[in-house]
Amino acid sequence: MSETTLPANATAAGQHVRPARSGIVLATLLACQLMIVLDITVMNVALPRIQADLGFDATALSWVINAYTLVFGGLLLLGGRAGDLFGRRRLFIAGTALFTTASLAGGLAESSAWLIAARIAQGLGSAMAGPSTLALLTTTFTEQKARLRALAWFSGMSSAGFAVGLILGGLLTEWLSWRWVLFINVPFGVAVVVLATRFLREPERRPARLDLPGAFTATAGVAAIVYGFIRAAADGWGEPATLVSLAVGAVLVAVFLAIETRAPQPLLPLRLFADRNRAAAYVNFFLGPMAGMSMFFFLTQYLQDVRGMSALGTGFAFLPMALLVFATSRFIPRVLPRFGPKPTALVGTACMIAGVVLLTQLSAGSGYFPLLFVPMILMGLGMGLAFSPLNVIIMATVPPADAGAAGGVLQTMQQTGATLGLAILVTVFGSATRSATGTPEEIMVSGMTTAFVASAIIATLTFVVALTFRRTR
């Protein structure tokens, strides 16, 4: 397609959504998305307290994060297509309710096994609710300006949520307890379920059967790949378990794609990739988080272990970036119609590259300004400009029947890209620290700056891919 246009009946279809009602619907969907995104980073700050309280050893502690990541990433495609077939509103409410219940159970955990089981249930709830969140947004806001505004808010909430999670995690851990990192989801989850039950309308469903062979191979393949990335980050790329997991995952994904070419009602409609802009946007939703995760992962360690900041201070250090992402989401609806997605994405990816390049200059004695503050400003502006156009490119013209599948692929790309990026960058960090000399702080910073070089290379690839976008209105 050469233009980002909506179906001819789009405006008419959206007339039943009154302004007051549409505001409640948007707030409900954004609240669910924020909970899902926050849960990826909010736990990181609380990990030392969780380890001391529940008796995790160093290896098992990583599964507080990995259990959620593995289930969430592995089931996203299935969750997206299940919403298309069985009802997005129904799956959204059920997934949010499960996520909320699991959060309460995790906050009450008395053992490590209990907490990890709750994190698995949270991941399942997120995989059910996440794709339906984006699909419901797309099918509810059918008028072009309203959809653009809603997608911009969605993108801003998703990007800023990572930084907000660090701030919120620091506040709750320092002032209350690590358990409140999970308890905080309960009132918001209950509110989302109540509002969704009252205000969300179920889009039209079509009678269909779930592609079970595709569901099995996709879920098992993505889960194996995510597990392989997790093992690579912990044990290195040469471990047999890592290589076997990645190989099995690659074979299963290949089998899945072969099944999808012949399935009458595929789990993943390959026609989603027929449009060049949409296919390139998916690629950048894979590459962008690969580059961006380095900032959150390494800078939280730099601020606490090298600069001696508290968990709360570390969280607030990311505040400028979070505020800028939110601010960018407000003017994206005016920027995109004027300039189009391609120039906006190019400027955003260029800002991300500049921010990561500046981080390669960090030293053990660097202060917050300018070598931390300026990159955070650039990354905040870059993520806001780079990712909002991608949401529009992917979701603005997708057929309503495939909206859940399109959202599931988008979030799978984002989740898998972040996991792979972290595994690659942690491996680069480990290799660099083994050959570095100096004080422990200097060795750590040497590994971080080398990882930022790798991150800058990945960010440059996002710019190259953005160059392939066709100009659209």
Stockholm file with secondary structure:
# STOCKHOLM 1.0

chainA/1-473         MSETTLPANATAAGQHVRPARSGIVLATLLACQLMIVLDITVMNVALPRIQADLGFDATALSWVINAYTLVFGGLLLLGGRAGDLFGRRRLFIAGTALFTTASLAGGLAESSAWLIAARIAQGLGSAMAGPSTLALLTTTFTEQKARLRALAWFSGMSSAGFAVGLILGGLLTEWLSWRWVLFINVPFGVAVVVLATRFLREPERRPARLDLPGAFTATAGVAAIVYGFIRAAADGWGEPATLVSLAVGAVLVAVFLAIETRAPQPLLPLRLFADRNRAAAYVNFFLGPMAGMSMFFFLTQYLQDVRGMSALGTGFAFLPMALLVFATSRFIPRVLPRFGPKPTALVGTACMIAGVVLLTQLSAGSGYFPLLFVPMILMGLGMGLAFSPLNVIIMATVPPADAGAAGGVLQTMQQTGATLGLAILVTVFGSATRSATGTPEEIMVSGMTTAFVASAIIATLTFVVALTFRRTR
#=GR chainA/1-473 SS CCSCCCCTTHHHHHTTSCHHHHHHHHHHHHHHHHHHHHHHHHHHHHHHHHHHHHTCCHHHHTHHHHHHHHHHHHHHHHHHHHHHHHCHHHHHHHHHHHHHHHHHHHHTCCSHHHHHHHHHHHHHHHHHHHHHHHHHHHHHCCSHHHHHHHHHHHHHHHHHHHHHHHHHHHHHHHHTCTTHHHHTHHHHHHHHHHHHHHHCCCCCCCCCCCCHHHHHHHHHHHHHHHHHHHHHHHHCTTCHHHHHHHHHHHHHHHHHHHHHHHCSSCSSCGGGGSSHHHHHHHHHHHHHHHHHHHHHHHHHHIIIIISCCCHHHHHHHTHHHHHHHHHHHHHHHHHHHHHCHHHHHHHHHHHHHHHHHHHTTCCTTCCSTTTTHHHHHHHHHHHHHHHHHHHHHHHSSSCGGGHHHHHHHHHHHHHHHHHHHHHHHHHHHHHHHHHCCSSHHHHHHHHHHHHHHHHHHHHHHHHHHHTTCCCCC
#=GC SS_cons         CCSCCCCTTHHHHHTTSCHHHHHHHHHHHHHHHHHHHHHHHHHHHHHHHHHHHHTCCHHHHTHHHHHHHHHHHHHHHHHHHHHHHHCHHHHHHHHHHHHHHHHHHHHTCCSHHHHHHHHHHHHHHHHHHHHHHHHHHHHHCCSHHHHHHHHHHHHHHHHHHHHHHHHHHHHHHHHTCTTHHHHTHHHHHHHHHHHHHHHCCCCCCCCCCCCHHHHHHHHHHHHHHHHHHHHHHHHCTTCHHHHHHHHHHHHHHHHHHHHHHHCSSCSSCGGGGSSHHHHHHHHHHHHHHHHHHHHHHHHHHIIIIISCCCHHHHHHHTHHHHHHHHHHHHHHHHHHHHHCHHHHHHHHHHHHHHHHHHHTTCCTTCCSTTTTHHHHHHHHHHHHHHHHHHHHHHHSSSCGGGHHHHHHHHHHHHHHHHHHHHHHHHHHHHHHHHHCCSSHHHHHHHHHHHHHHHHHHHHHHHHHHHTTCCCCC
//
